[in-house]
Amino acid sequence: MRTYYFNLNASYEMCEKLYTASTNSVILHSESGERIQIPTLNLRPFVTRVGLKGRFRLIITSENKVFSFEKIT
């Protein structure tokens, strides 16, 4: 398994795109500089009235599937 960390700071208006049928995934840039594509459904639980803000940890299996995505701060 591989672990990636992300600092996200997106407004609520930007997060509205996570709920459109045409947006199935997003590309995030990890703190280590790697680009990671994940399904939008992993981000949706963390959207609040102010948007998507905080530091997150993503764990990927050896088959490149999301094992966990969680907010850590």
Secondary structure, 3 states (H helix, E strand, C coil): CEEEEEEEEECHHHHHHHHCCCCCEEEEECCCCCEEEEEHHHCHHHCECCEEEEEEEEEECCCCCEEEEEECC
